[in-house]
Every structure is written in C-alpha cells, then in structure tokens.
Amino acid sequence: MITETAYMSIQPGREADFEAAIAVARELVEVTPGCRGLTVQRGIERPEVYLVTIEWDTLEDHLVGFRESPRFPRWRELLSPHYSEPPSVEHWTPVDSPAE
Amino acid sequence: MITETAYMSIQPGREADFEAAIAVARELVEVTPGCRGLTVQRGIERPEVYLVTIEWDTLEDHLVGFRESPRFPRWRELLSPHYSEPPSVEHWTPVDSPAE
C-alpha cells in the first residue's frame, strides 16, 4: 500500500466551489482499481490549502491506472478552475514499527 | 478530530537510526490523551523525508496536552539528532462530503 498526498491551493473565495467540485470528482478516483480511499482536509494554519490523501495498492494504480484513464482529464477539468497554482503531489510508503 | 502532519528531513545515512528512534519515541505521543494514532511513512520521490501523521481529538491535545508535557522534550531528544533541518508541522481539519 502507498499513500498519495496532493496539496491543492485554492483561489481566494473559491473554497466552497472547490469543495463542491471535489465532492463530485472524488468518485472518479474511488472507482479506480487499487484505490483504497480518499480523504479531503483543509489547512488550519493555511485555510487556502487542501490536503487530499489517497491510498493505493501500488504506485502504478495511481500513475497508470488513474492518470492514463479517461477519468483523469475529467478530474482536472472539475478541479483546476479553482487552483491558484498547480497541485503538489508526492507518494509515501509505510514504515513498519519493529515488533516489540 | 484533527490531523497533524510533520515532515522530517533526515541526514544522509541516518535513516535507519531515525526509524529506530521513532519506533521508541512514538509511544510518547500515543499515550497522550486525545491521540488517536500515529503513522510513519517515507517519501518515494524524496526518500530522505519522512511524513509522520498524527490524529488528535483536538488541536489543544497536541499543542498543550503533548507539547507542554514532559514527554515532548524526550521526543525531541530522541529524534532531533537525526534531522537535517527542523521539522515542518501543520494541522488539518476534515472536509465532509455532502450527503448524496
């Protein structure tokens, strides 16, 4: 399992529009094979920034399975009008705690 | 519920030491009232960076309950020798999806 983090900075005054758009767009991700779930959070220190966290079975499920699907252009079409800058996306692997 | 994100950049070659240190230090957080859980992940694009995510009942559980406890200096003592720069910490609130 890997985690995708996407930081989305939103234009001032468009926060409600962005929240409505991602409430629709999230299904485009969630139906993708290998997607385990998506959460949307808003910054306390930076309320203009949203942190979208998506769990995937593999990196390829995101980079190939979603980004090369016809759902990706639709995702961008729904969300990009609200961005103040391009999203910042990274991926993370779990670090297991040693057994005690 | 709120989420704390802490990005920890580690000195080259000290990754295993950091992972061993946080495997011990995490209990200092986990025993704090209001802590719902802590996860440690490592960057795929930036393997020198770890993302530590901690869920708290409230912001005060972190900023007062943990940071003003005697456990916080011990946490820093265990982890800070491995940092290449000070950690970057932010907090996030969930954005609910509208009911369909």
N, CA and C atoms of all chains as a GROMACS GRO file, in nm:
protein
  600
    1MET      N    1   0.084  -0.120   0.000
    1MET     CA    2   0.000   0.000   0.000
    1MET      C    3   0.088   0.125   0.000
    2ILE      N    4   0.051   0.223  -0.079
    2ILE     CA    5   0.122   0.351  -0.080
    2ILE      C    6   0.019   0.462  -0.062
    3THR      N    7   0.068   0.578  -0.020
    3THR     CA    8  -0.018   0.694   0.001
    3THR      C    9   0.025   0.805  -0.094
    4GLU      N   10  -0.072   0.863  -0.160
    4GLU     CA   11  -0.051   0.985  -0.240
    4GLU      C   12  -0.095   1.105  -0.158
    5THR      N   13  -0.010   1.208  -0.150
    5THR     CA   14  -0.053   1.335  -0.092
    5THR      C   15  -0.055   1.440  -0.202
    6ALA      N   16  -0.166   1.512  -0.209
    6ALA     CA   17  -0.180   1.621  -0.308
    6ALA      C   18  -0.221   1.747  -0.233
    7TYR      N   19  -0.136   1.848  -0.239
    7TYR     CA   20  -0.166   1.978  -0.178
    7TYR      C   21  -0.225   2.067  -0.287
    8MET      N   22  -0.347   2.113  -0.262
    8MET     CA   23  -0.419   2.194  -0.360
    8MET      C   24  -0.445   2.333  -0.302
    9SER      N   25  -0.382   2.434  -0.360
    9SER     CA   26  -0.401   2.573  -0.317
    9SER      C   27  -0.512   2.635  -0.400
   10ILE      N   28  -0.608   2.695  -0.330
   10ILE     CA   29  -0.732   2.739  -0.395
   10ILE      C   30  -0.737   2.892  -0.400
   11GLN      N   31  -0.794   2.942  -0.508
   11GLN     CA   32  -0.807   3.087  -0.523
   11GLN      C   33  -0.898   3.143  -0.413
   12PRO      N   34  -0.866   3.263  -0.363
   12PRO     CA   35  -0.947   3.324  -0.257
   12PRO      C   36  -1.093   3.334  -0.299
   13GLY      N   37  -1.181   3.291  -0.211
   13GLY     CA   38  -1.325   3.299  -0.238
   13GLY      C   39  -1.382   3.180  -0.313
   14ARG      N   40  -1.295   3.090  -0.360
   14ARG     CA   41  -1.344   2.974  -0.436
   14ARG      C   42  -1.344   2.847  -0.354
   15GLU      N   43  -1.328   2.857  -0.223
   15GLU     CA   44  -1.318   2.737  -0.140
   15GLU      C   45  -1.446   2.652  -0.145
   16ALA      N   46  -1.562   2.717  -0.138
   16ALA     CA   47  -1.688   2.640  -0.141
   16ALA      C   48  -1.706   2.573  -0.277
   17ASP      N   49  -1.669   2.645  -0.385
   17ASP     CA   50  -1.678   2.585  -0.519
   17ASP      C   51  -1.584   2.466  -0.531
   18PHE      N   52  -1.464   2.479  -0.476
   18PHE     CA   53  -1.370   2.367  -0.480
   18PHE      C   54  -1.425   2.248  -0.402
   19GLU      N   55  -1.480   2.274  -0.285
   19GLU     CA   56  -1.532   2.162  -0.204
   19GLU      C   57  -1.647   2.091  -0.275
   20ALA      N   58  -1.731   2.169  -0.342
   20ALA     CA   59  -1.840   2.107  -0.419
   20ALA      C   60  -1.785   2.026  -0.536
   21ALA      N   61  -1.680   2.078  -0.600
   21ALA     CA   62  -1.623   2.009  -0.716
   21ALA      C   63  -1.556   1.878  -0.675
   22ILE      N   64  -1.483   1.880  -0.565
   22ILE     CA   65  -1.413   1.756  -0.528
   22ILE      C   66  -1.511   1.654  -0.471
   23ALA      N   67  -1.623   1.699  -0.418
   23ALA     CA   68  -1.726   1.603  -0.373
   23ALA      C   69  -1.780   1.522  -0.490
   24VAL      N   70  -1.777   1.581  -0.609
   24VAL     CA   71  -1.816   1.508  -0.731
   24VAL      C   72  -1.696   1.431  -0.787
   25ALA      N   73  -1.583   1.499  -0.796
   25ALA     CA   74  -1.466   1.443  -0.864
   25ALA      C   75  -1.410   1.321  -0.792
   26ARG      N   76  -1.427   1.315  -0.660
   26ARG     CA   77  -1.364   1.207  -0.585
   26ARG      C   78  -1.407   1.070  -0.633
   27GLU      N   79  -1.529   1.060  -0.683
   27GLU     CA   80  -1.575   0.930  -0.731
   27GLU      C   81  -1.494   0.880  -0.850
   28LEU      N   82  -1.440   0.973  -0.929
   28LEU     CA   83  -1.355   0.935  -1.043
   28LEU      C   84  -1.231   0.859  -0.995
   29VAL      N   85  -1.181   0.898  -0.879
   29VAL     CA   86  -1.067   0.828  -0.820
   29VAL      C   87  -1.113   0.699  -0.753
   30GLU      N   88  -1.221   0.710  -0.678
   30GLU     CA   89  -1.260   0.597  -0.592
   30GLU      C   90  -1.301   0.472  -0.671
   31VAL      N   91  -1.346   0.491  -0.794
   31VAL     CA   92  -1.384   0.373  -0.874
   31VAL      C   93  -1.264   0.308  -0.942
   32THR      N   94  -1.146   0.370  -0.932
   32THR     CA   95  -1.027   0.316  -0.997
   32THR      C   96  -0.978   0.192  -0.924
   33PRO      N   97  -0.951   0.083  -0.997
   33PRO     CA   98  -0.897  -0.036  -0.931
   33PRO      C   99  -0.769  -0.004  -0.854
   34GLY      N  100  -0.760  -0.054  -0.732
   34GLY     CA  101  -0.643  -0.029  -0.649
   34GLY      C  102  -0.658   0.090  -0.557
   35CYS      N  103  -0.763   0.169  -0.573
   35CYS     CA  104  -0.786   0.282  -0.481
   35CYS      C  105  -0.854   0.233  -0.355
   36ARG      N  106  -0.790   0.260  -0.241
   36ARG     CA  107  -0.846   0.215  -0.113
   36ARG      C  108  -0.922   0.323  -0.040
   37GLY      N  109  -0.912   0.447  -0.086
   37GLY     CA  110  -0.987   0.553  -0.019
   37GLY      C  111  -0.924   0.689  -0.039
   38LEU      N  112  -1.004   0.792  -0.022
   38LEU     CA  113  -0.963   0.930  -0.045
   38LEU      C  114  -1.017   1.015   0.070
   39THR      N  115  -0.932   1.100   0.126
   39THR     CA  116  -0.980   1.195   0.227
   39THR      C  117  -0.941   1.336   0.187
   40VAL      N  118  -1.026   1.430   0.223
   40VAL     CA  119  -1.004   1.572   0.194
   40VAL      C  120  -0.997   1.645   0.328
   41GLN      N  121  -0.889   1.723   0.346
   41GLN     CA  122  -0.874   1.801   0.469
   41GLN      C  123  -0.833   1.943   0.432
   42ARG      N  124  -0.867   2.037   0.521
   42ARG     CA  125  -0.836   2.179   0.497
   42ARG      C  126  -0.736   2.228   0.602
   43GLY      N  127  -0.644   2.313   0.559
   43GLY     CA  128  -0.540   2.361   0.650
   43GLY      C  129  -0.594   2.450   0.760
   44ILE      N  130  -0.545   2.428   0.881
   44ILE     CA  131  -0.578   2.518   0.992
   44ILE      C  132  -0.488   2.641   0.983
   45GLU      N  133  -0.358   2.622   0.965
   45GLU     CA  134  -0.267   2.736   0.953
   45GLU      C  135  -0.278   2.802   0.815
   46ARG      N  136  -0.312   2.722   0.714
   46ARG     CA  137  -0.323   2.773   0.575
   46ARG      C  138  -0.459   2.733   0.520
   47PRO      N  139  -0.567   2.806   0.554
   47PRO     CA  140  -0.701   2.763   0.512
   47PRO      C  141  -0.724   2.768   0.362
   48GLU      N  142  -0.633   2.827   0.288
   48GLU     CA  143  -0.646   2.828   0.141
   48GLU      C  144  -0.592   2.700   0.079
   49VAL      N  145  -0.537   2.610   0.162
   49VAL     CA  146  -0.476   2.487   0.111
   49VAL      C  147  -0.556   2.366   0.158
   50TYR      N  148  -0.583   2.275   0.066
   50TYR     CA  149  -0.646   2.147   0.097
   50TYR      C  150  -0.542   2.036   0.077
   51LEU      N  151  -0.548   1.939   0.167
   51LEU     CA  152  -0.463   1.820   0.158
   51LEU      C  153  -0.553   1.702   0.122
   52VAL      N  154  -0.532   1.651   0.000
   52VAL     CA  155  -0.609   1.535  -0.045
   52VAL      C  156  -0.517   1.414  -0.035
   53THR      N  157  -0.559   1.315   0.042
   53THR     CA  158  -0.479   1.195   0.068
   53THR      C  159  -0.550   1.076   0.006
   54ILE      N  160  -0.478   1.001  -0.075
   54ILE     CA  161  -0.538   0.887  -0.145
   54ILE      C  162  -0.451   0.765  -0.121
   55GLU      N  163  -0.512   0.657  -0.077
   55GLU     CA  164  -0.438   0.532  -0.057
   55GLU      C  165  -0.460   0.441  -0.178
   56TRP      N  166  -0.347   0.385  -0.226
   56TRP     CA  167  -0.348   0.298  -0.343
   56TRP      C  168  -0.278   0.166  -0.309
   57ASP      N  169  -0.321   0.060  -0.377
   57ASP     CA  170  -0.248  -0.067  -0.361
   57ASP      C  171  -0.104  -0.052  -0.408
   58THR      N  172  -0.083   0.010  -0.524
   58THR     CA  173   0.051   0.026  -0.581
   58THR      C  174   0.064   0.165  -0.644
   59LEU      N  175   0.187   0.208  -0.665
   59LEU     CA  176   0.214   0.335  -0.733
   59LEU      C  177   0.156   0.335  -0.874
   60GLU      N  178   0.163   0.219  -0.939
   60GLU     CA  179   0.113   0.209  -1.077
   60GLU      C  180  -0.038   0.228  -1.083
   61ASP      N  181  -0.108   0.188  -0.977
   61ASP     CA  182  -0.253   0.209  -0.976
   61ASP      C  183  -0.285   0.358  -0.991
   62HIS      N  184  -0.200   0.444  -0.932
   62HIS     CA  185  -0.220   0.588  -0.947
   62HIS      C  186  -0.168   0.637  -1.082
   63LEU      N  187  -0.038   0.610  -1.108
   63LEU     CA  188   0.028   0.676  -1.220
   63LEU      C  189  -0.017   0.622  -1.355
   64VAL      N  190  -0.056   0.496  -1.359
   64VAL     CA  191  -0.103   0.437  -1.485
   64VAL      C  192  -0.255   0.419  -1.480
   65GLY      N  193  -0.300   0.347  -1.377
   65GLY     CA  194  -0.442   0.311  -1.371
   65GLY      C  195  -0.535   0.430  -1.366
   66PHE      N  196  -0.496   0.535  -1.294
   66PHE     CA  197  -0.581   0.654  -1.289
   66PHE      C  198  -0.537   0.760  -1.389
   67ARG      N  199  -0.408   0.795  -1.389
   67ARG     CA  200  -0.366   0.910  -1.470
   67ARG      C  201  -0.376   0.885  -1.619
   68GLU      N  202  -0.371   0.757  -1.660
   68GLU     CA  203  -0.385   0.728  -1.803
   68GLU      C  204  -0.527   0.686  -1.838
   69SER      N  205  -0.617   0.699  -1.743
   69SER     CA  206  -0.757   0.666  -1.770
   69SER      C  207  -0.830   0.789  -1.822
   70PRO      N  208  -0.946   0.769  -1.886
   70PRO     CA  209  -1.026   0.885  -1.929
   70PRO      C  210  -1.084   0.963  -1.811
   71ARG      N  211  -1.074   0.908  -1.690
   71ARG     CA  212  -1.125   0.982  -1.573
   71ARG      C  213  -1.032   1.094  -1.530
   72PHE      N  214  -0.903   1.084  -1.564
   72PHE     CA  215  -0.809   1.187  -1.518
   72PHE      C  216  -0.835   1.323  -1.582
   73PRO      N  217  -0.855   1.331  -1.714
   73PRO     CA  218  -0.887   1.463  -1.772
   73PRO      C  219  -1.014   1.523  -1.712
   74ARG      N  220  -1.109   1.439  -1.679
   74ARG     CA  221  -1.233   1.489  -1.619
   74ARG      C  222  -1.208   1.544  -1.477
   75TRP      N  223  -1.126   1.472  -1.401
   75TRP     CA  224  -1.083   1.517  -1.267
   75TRP      C  225  -1.020   1.657  -1.276
   76ARG      N  226  -0.926   1.671  -1.370
   76ARG     CA  227  -0.859   1.802  -1.384
   76ARG      C  228  -0.957   1.910  -1.426
   77GLU      N  229  -1.047   1.874  -1.514
   77GLU     CA  230  -1.145   1.971  -1.563
   77GLU      C  231  -1.233   2.022  -1.449
   78LEU      N  232  -1.268   1.932  -1.357
   78LEU     CA  233  -1.353   1.973  -1.244
   78LEU      C  234  -1.277   2.059  -1.143
   79LEU      N  235  -1.150   2.024  -1.119
   79LEU     CA  236  -1.078   2.089  -1.007
   79LEU      C  237  -0.992   2.208  -1.048
   80SER      N  238  -0.932   2.202  -1.168
   80SER     CA  239  -0.829   2.302  -1.200
   80SER      C  240  -0.882   2.446  -1.207
   81PRO      N  241  -1.010   2.470  -1.236
   81PRO     CA  242  -1.053   2.611  -1.237
   81PRO      C  243  -1.039   2.680  -1.101
   82HIS      N  244  -1.026   2.599  -0.996
   82HIS     CA  245  -1.023   2.657  -0.862
   82HIS      C  246  -0.881   2.674  -0.806
   83TYR      N  247  -0.783   2.612  -0.871
   83TYR     CA  248  -0.646   2.618  -0.820
   83TYR      C  249  -0.588   2.758  -0.835
   84SER      N  250  -0.506   2.798  -0.738
   84SER     CA  251  -0.426   2.920  -0.754
   84SER      C  252  -0.287   2.888  -0.808
   85GLU      N  253  -0.248   2.759  -0.800
   85GLU     CA  254  -0.121   2.712  -0.857
   85GLU      C  255  -0.136   2.563  -0.879
   86PRO      N  256  -0.047   2.501  -0.956
   86PRO     CA  257  -0.060   2.356  -0.978
   86PRO      C  258  -0.046   2.279  -0.847
   87PRO      N  259  -0.121   2.170  -0.830
   87PRO     CA  260  -0.108   2.090  -0.708
   87PRO      C  261   0.032   2.031  -0.694
   88SER      N  262   0.070   2.007  -0.570
   88SER     CA  263   0.198   1.943  -0.539
   88SER      C  264   0.168   1.801  -0.493
   89VAL      N  265   0.217   1.702  -0.569
   89VAL     CA  266   0.183   1.561  -0.545
   89VAL      C  267   0.309   1.481  -0.512
   90GLU      N  268   0.300   1.398  -0.408
   90GLU     CA  269   0.407   1.306  -0.373
   90GLU      C  270   0.347   1.173  -0.328
   91HIS      N  271   0.434   1.073  -0.314
   91HIS     CA  272   0.393   0.939  -0.273
   91HIS      C  273   0.480   0.891  -0.158
   92TRP      N  274   0.420   0.806  -0.074
   92TRP     CA  275   0.482   0.764   0.053
   92TRP      C  276   0.459   0.616   0.076
   93THR      N  277   0.561   0.551   0.132
   93THR     CA  278   0.548   0.409   0.168
   93THR      C  279   0.547   0.396   0.320
   94PRO      N  280   0.471   0.302   0.373
   94PRO     CA  281   0.466   0.287   0.518
   94PRO      C  282   0.600   0.240   0.574
   95VAL      N  283   0.630   0.287   0.695
   95VAL     CA  284   0.745   0.238   0.771
   95VAL      C  285   0.689   0.159   0.888
   96ASP      N  286   0.720   0.031   0.888
   96ASP     CA  287   0.665  -0.054   0.994
   96ASP      C  288   0.742  -0.033   1.123
   97SER      N  289   0.666  -0.038   1.234
   97SER     CA  290   0.733  -0.041   1.364
   97SER      C  291   0.788  -0.180   1.386
   98PRO      N  292   0.907  -0.191   1.442
   98PRO     CA  293   0.958  -0.324   1.477
   98PRO      C  294   0.866  -0.389   1.580
   99ALA      N  295   0.851  -0.518   1.571
   99ALA     CA  296   0.774  -0.590   1.674
   99ALA      C  297   0.846  -0.575   1.807
  100GLU      N  298   0.769  -0.565   1.914
  100GLU     CA  299   0.831  -0.540   2.045
  100GLU      C  300   0.848  -0.670   2.122
  101MET      N  301  -1.209   1.583   1.526
  101MET     CA  302  -1.080   1.521   1.501
  101MET      C  303  -0.997   1.610   1.408
  102ILE      N  304  -0.868   1.625   1.439
  102ILE     CA  305  -0.778   1.697   1.350
  102ILE      C  306  -0.656   1.609   1.324
  103THR      N  307  -0.587   1.643   1.215
  103THR     CA  308  -0.466   1.569   1.177
  103THR      C  309  -0.346   1.661   1.183
  104GLU      N  310  -0.241   1.613   1.244
  104GLU     CA  311  -0.111   1.680   1.240
  104GLU      C  312  -0.025   1.614   1.135
  105THR      N  313   0.038   1.694   1.048
  105THR     CA  314   0.139   1.640   0.956
  105THR      C  315   0.274   1.699   0.994
  106ALA      N  316   0.374   1.613   1.008
  106ALA     CA  317   0.510   1.658   1.039
  106ALA      C  318   0.604   1.596   0.936
  107TYR      N  319   0.669   1.683   0.859
  107TYR     CA  320   0.769   1.639   0.762
  107TYR      C  321   0.906   1.648   0.828
  108MET      N  322   0.974   1.533   0.833
  108MET     CA  323   1.104   1.525   0.899
  108MET      C  324   1.210   1.486   0.796
  109SER      N  325   1.302   1.579   0.771
  109SER     CA  326   1.413   1.554   0.677
  109SER      C  327   1.531   1.501   0.756
  110ILE      N  328   1.585   1.389   0.709
  110ILE     CA  329   1.686   1.315   0.786
  110ILE      C  330   1.823   1.326   0.719
  111GLN      N  331   1.925   1.334   0.801
  111GLN     CA  332   2.061   1.342   0.749
  111GLN      C  333   2.096   1.215   0.670
  112PRO      N  334   2.172   1.231   0.560
  112PRO     CA  335   2.209   1.114   0.480
  112PRO      C  336   2.277   1.006   0.564
  113GLY      N  337   2.232   0.883   0.548
  113GLY     CA  338   2.292   0.771   0.620
  113GLY      C  339   2.234   0.747   0.758
  114ARG      N  340   2.147   0.838   0.806
  114ARG     CA  341   2.091   0.821   0.940
  114ARG      C  342   1.948   0.770   0.936
  115GLU      N  343   1.901   0.724   0.821
  115GLU     CA  344   1.761   0.682   0.810
  115GLU      C  345   1.728   0.566   0.903
  116ALA      N  346   1.815   0.465   0.911
  116ALA     CA  347   1.786   0.350   0.997
  116ALA      C  348   1.786   0.393   1.144
  117ASP      N  349   1.878   0.482   1.181
  117ASP     CA  350   1.880   0.533   1.319
  117ASP      C  351   1.752   0.610   1.349
  118PHE      N  352   1.708   0.691   1.254
  118PHE     CA  353   1.583   0.765   1.275
  118PHE      C  354   1.466   0.670   1.291
  119GLU      N  355   1.459   0.568   1.206
  119GLU     CA  356   1.346   0.474   1.216
  119GLU      C  357   1.347   0.401   1.349
  120ALA      N  358   1.465   0.366   1.399
  120ALA     CA  359   1.472   0.301   1.530
  120ALA      C  360   1.431   0.398   1.641
  121ALA      N  361   1.470   0.525   1.626
  121ALA     CA  362   1.437   0.625   1.729
  121ALA      C  363   1.286   0.652   1.733
  122ILE      N  364   1.224   0.663   1.618
  122ILE     CA  365   1.081   0.696   1.620
  122ILE      C  366   0.998   0.574   1.661
  123ALA      N  367   1.052   0.455   1.640
  123ALA     CA  368   0.981   0.335   1.689
  123ALA      C  369   0.971   0.337   1.841
  124VAL      N  370   1.067   0.400   1.907
  124VAL     CA  371   1.061   0.418   2.053
  124VAL      C  372   0.980   0.543   2.088
  125ALA      N  373   1.010   0.653   2.020
  125ALA     CA  374   0.952   0.783   2.056
  125ALA      C  375   0.800   0.786   2.034
  126ARG      N  376   0.751   0.709   1.941
  126ARG     CA  377   0.608   0.718   1.908
  126ARG      C  378   0.520   0.690   2.028
  127GLU      N  379   0.567   0.607   2.120
  127GLU     CA  380   0.485   0.577   2.237
  127GLU      C  381   0.462   0.700   2.324
  128LEU      N  382   0.558   0.794   2.322
  128LEU     CA  383   0.542   0.919   2.398
  128LEU      C  384   0.422   0.997   2.349
  129VAL      N  385   0.397   0.990   2.219
  129VAL     CA  386   0.278   1.055   2.162
  129VAL      C  387   0.154   0.972   2.188
  130GLU      N  388   0.165   0.843   2.164
  130GLU     CA  389   0.047   0.757   2.165
  130GLU      C  390  -0.020   0.746   2.302
  131VAL      N  391   0.058   0.770   2.408
  131VAL     CA  392  -0.003   0.763   2.542
  131VAL      C  393  -0.070   0.895   2.582
  132THR      N  394  -0.056   0.998   2.499
  132THR     CA  395  -0.113   1.129   2.532
  132THR      C  396  -0.265   1.126   2.514
  133PRO      N  397  -0.340   1.174   2.614
  133PRO     CA  398  -0.486   1.179   2.598
  133PRO      C  399  -0.524   1.257   2.473
  134GLY      N  400  -0.618   1.203   2.396
  134GLY     CA  401  -0.663   1.268   2.273
  134GLY      C  402  -0.590   1.220   2.150
  135CYS      N  403  -0.483   1.143   2.166
  135CYS     CA  404  -0.412   1.090   2.048
  135CYS      C  405  -0.485   0.966   1.998
  136ARG      N  406  -0.521   0.970   1.870
  136ARG     CA  407  -0.593   0.857   1.810
  136ARG      C  408  -0.504   0.763   1.731
  137GLY      N  409  -0.381   0.807   1.705
  137GLY     CA  410  -0.292   0.717   1.631
  137GLY      C  411  -0.185   0.795   1.557
  138LEU      N  412  -0.078   0.726   1.524
  138LEU     CA  413   0.039   0.786   1.460
  138LEU      C  414   0.086   0.691   1.351
  139THR      N  415   0.114   0.746   1.233
  139THR     CA  416   0.172   0.665   1.126
  139THR      C  417   0.299   0.731   1.076
  140VAL      N  418   0.393   0.647   1.035
  140VAL     CA  419   0.520   0.694   0.981
  140VAL      C  420   0.531   0.643   0.838
  141GLN      N  421   0.561   0.735   0.745
  141GLN     CA  422   0.578   0.697   0.606
  141GLN      C  423   0.704   0.763   0.551
  142ARG      N  424   0.761   0.699   0.449
  142ARG     CA  425   0.885   0.750   0.388
  142ARG      C  426   0.858   0.791   0.244
  143GLY      N  427   0.922   0.900   0.202
  143GLY     CA  428   0.897   0.952   0.067
  143GLY      C  429   0.948   0.861  -0.041
  144ILE      N  430   0.869   0.844  -0.146
  144ILE     CA  431   0.915   0.770  -0.264
  144ILE      C  432   1.000   0.862  -0.351
  145GLU      N  433   0.951   0.983  -0.376
  145GLU     CA  434   1.028   1.079  -0.456
  145GLU      C  435   1.142   1.142  -0.374
  146ARG      N  436   1.121   1.152  -0.242
  146ARG     CA  437   1.222   1.214  -0.154
  146ARG      C  438   1.249   1.118  -0.038
  147PRO      N  439   1.332   1.014  -0.060
  147PRO     CA  440   1.350   0.912   0.045
  147PRO      C  441   1.419   0.965   0.170
  148GLU      N  442   1.472   1.085   0.167
  148GLU     CA  443   1.532   1.144   0.288
  148GLU      C  444   1.428   1.211   0.377
  149VAL      N  445   1.302   1.210   0.333
  149VAL     CA  446   1.196   1.276   0.408
  149VAL      C  447   1.095   1.173   0.458
  150TYR      N  448   1.059   1.186   0.586
  150TYR     CA  449   0.954   1.104   0.646
  150TYR      C  450   0.834   1.193   0.675
  151LEU      N  451   0.716   1.138   0.653
  151LEU     CA  452   0.590   1.206   0.684
  151LEU      C  453   0.528   1.134   0.804
  152VAL      N  454   0.523   1.205   0.916
  152VAL     CA  455   0.462   1.150   1.038
  152VAL      C  456   0.324   1.214   1.051
  153THR      N  457   0.221   1.131   1.054
  153THR     CA  458   0.083   1.179   1.060
  153THR      C  459   0.023   1.135   1.193
  154ILE      N  460  -0.031   1.231   1.266
  154ILE     CA  461  -0.088   1.200   1.398
  154ILE      C  462  -0.229   1.255   1.404
  155GLU      N  463  -0.322   1.170   1.445
  155GLU     CA  464  -0.461   1.214   1.461
  155GLU      C  465  -0.487   1.245   1.608
  156TRP      N  466  -0.551   1.361   1.629
  156TRP     CA  467  -0.582   1.409   1.764
  156TRP      C  468  -0.730   1.442   1.773
  157ASP      N  469  -0.785   1.427   1.893
  157ASP     CA  470  -0.923   1.471   1.913
  157ASP      C  471  -0.937   1.621   1.888
  158THR      N  472  -0.843   1.700   1.942
  158THR     CA  473  -0.848   1.846   1.927
  158THR      C  474  -0.706   1.900   1.907
  159LEU      N  475  -0.698   2.022   1.854
  159LEU     CA  476  -0.569   2.090   1.838
  159LEU      C  477  -0.498   2.105   1.973
  160GLU      N  478  -0.576   2.133   2.076
  160GLU     CA  479  -0.517   2.154   2.209
  160GLU      C  480  -0.454   2.025   2.262
  161ASP      N  481  -0.508   1.910   2.225
  161ASP     CA  482  -0.446   1.785   2.269
  161ASP      C  483  -0.301   1.777   2.223
  162HIS      N  484  -0.275   1.830   2.102
  162HIS     CA  485  -0.137   1.833   2.055
  162HIS      C  486  -0.058   1.948   2.118
  163LEU      N  487  -0.110   2.071   2.101
  163LEU     CA  488  -0.029   2.189   2.133
  163LEU      C  489  -0.011   2.209   2.283
  164VAL      N  490  -0.107   2.167   2.361
  164VAL     CA  491  -0.096   2.179   2.507
  164VAL      C  492  -0.069   2.042   2.569
  165GLY      N  493  -0.159   1.946   2.540
  165GLY     CA  494  -0.150   1.816   2.607
  165GLY      C  495  -0.020   1.744   2.581
  166PHE      N  496   0.033   1.754   2.458
  166PHE     CA  497   0.160   1.687   2.430
  166PHE      C  498   0.279   1.782   2.444
  167ARG      N  499   0.270   1.898   2.377
  167ARG     CA  500   0.389   1.985   2.370
  167ARG      C  501   0.426   2.045   2.505
  168GLU      N  502   0.330   2.057   2.594
  168GLU     CA  503   0.363   2.110   2.727
  168GLU      C  504   0.383   1.999   2.830
  169SER      N  505   0.385   1.876   2.783
  169SER     CA  506   0.409   1.763   2.874
  169SER      C  507   0.558   1.735   2.884
  170PRO      N  508   0.599   1.663   2.986
  170PRO     CA  509   0.740   1.623   2.996
  170PRO      C  510   0.782   1.524   2.888
  171ARG      N  511   0.684   1.470   2.815
  171ARG     CA  512   0.719   1.376   2.708
  171ARG      C  513   0.774   1.447   2.583
  172PHE      N  514   0.737   1.575   2.566
  172PHE     CA  515   0.781   1.644   2.444
  172PHE      C  516   0.933   1.665   2.440
  173PRO      N  517   0.998   1.711   2.549
  173PRO     CA  518   1.145   1.722   2.543
  173PRO      C  519   1.212   1.587   2.515
  174ARG      N  520   1.154   1.480   2.566
  174ARG     CA  521   1.213   1.348   2.543
  174ARG      C  522   1.198   1.308   2.395
  175TRP      N  523   1.081   1.339   2.338
  175TRP     CA  524   1.056   1.316   2.194
  175TRP      C  525   1.162   1.388   2.110
  176ARG      N  526   1.186   1.516   2.140
  176ARG     CA  527   1.284   1.593   2.064
  176ARG      C  528   1.424   1.537   2.084
  177GLU      N  529   1.452   1.496   2.204
  177GLU     CA  530   1.586   1.443   2.235
  177GLU      C  531   1.613   1.316   2.153
  178LEU      N  532   1.510   1.233   2.137
  178LEU     CA  533   1.527   1.109   2.061
  178LEU      C  534   1.541   1.135   1.911
  179LEU      N  535   1.464   1.230   1.857
  179LEU     CA  536   1.456   1.246   1.712
  179LEU      C  537   1.549   1.353   1.656
  180SER      N  538   1.572   1.461   1.729
  180SER     CA  539   1.640   1.576   1.668
  180SER      C  540   1.784   1.547   1.625
  181PRO      N  541   1.856   1.450   1.686
  181PRO     CA  542   1.992   1.424   1.636
  181PRO      C  543   1.996   1.379   1.490
  182HIS      N  544   1.881   1.332   1.439
  182HIS     CA  545   1.879   1.276   1.304
  182HIS      C  546   1.830   1.375   1.198
  183TYR      N  547   1.772   1.486   1.242
  183TYR     CA  548   1.717   1.583   1.146
  183TYR      C  549   1.828   1.654   1.069
  184SER      N  550   1.801   1.682   0.943
  184SER     CA  551   1.890   1.771   0.867
  184SER      C  552   1.841   1.915   0.872
  185GLU      N  553   1.715   1.934   0.912
  185GLU     CA  554   1.658   2.068   0.931
  185GLU      C  555   1.539   2.053   1.025
  186PRO      N  556   1.488   2.162   1.082
  186PRO     CA  557   1.374   2.148   1.173
  186PRO      C  558   1.252   2.091   1.100
  187PRO      N  559   1.173   2.008   1.167
  187PRO     CA  560   1.052   1.953   1.104
  187PRO      C  561   0.954   2.063   1.068
  188SER      N  562   0.874   2.035   0.966
  188SER     CA  563   0.768   2.126   0.924
  188SER      C  564   0.634   2.066   0.968
  189VAL      N  565   0.563   2.138   1.056
  189VAL     CA  566   0.440   2.083   1.118
  189VAL      C  567   0.320   2.170   1.081
  190GLU      N  568   0.210   2.104   1.041
  190GLU     CA  569   0.083   2.174   1.016
  190GLU      C  570  -0.032   2.088   1.067
  191HIS      N  571  -0.150   2.149   1.070
  191HIS     CA  572  -0.271   2.081   1.118
  191HIS      C  573  -0.383   2.098   1.016
  192TRP      N  574  -0.472   1.998   1.014
  192TRP     CA  575  -0.575   1.988   0.911
  192TRP      C  576  -0.706   1.943   0.971
  193THR      N  577  -0.815   1.999   0.918
  193THR     CA  578  -0.948   1.958   0.962
  193THR      C  579  -1.019   1.883   0.849
  194PRO      N  580  -1.099   1.782   0.882
  194PRO     CA  581  -1.166   1.707   0.776
  194PRO      C  582  -1.269   1.793   0.703
  195VAL      N  583  -1.283   1.767   0.574
  195VAL     CA  584  -1.388   1.828   0.492
  195VAL      C  585  -1.486   1.717   0.459
  196ASP      N  586  -1.608   1.731   0.508
  196ASP     CA  587  -1.706   1.625   0.485
  196ASP      C  588  -1.760   1.632   0.344
  197SER      N  589  -1.785   1.514   0.289
  197SER     CA  590  -1.857   1.509   0.162
  197SER      C  591  -2.004   1.533   0.190
  198PRO      N  592  -2.070   1.611   0.104
  198PRO     CA  593  -2.215   1.626   0.120
  198PRO      C  594  -2.284   1.492   0.108
  199ALA      N  595  -2.389   1.472   0.183
  199ALA     CA  596  -2.469   1.350   0.167
  199ALA      C  597  -2.531   1.349   0.027
  200GLU      N  598  -2.539   1.231  -0.030
  200GLU     CA  599  -2.587   1.224  -0.170
  200GLU      C  600  -2.735   1.190  -0.174
   0.00000   0.00000   0.00000
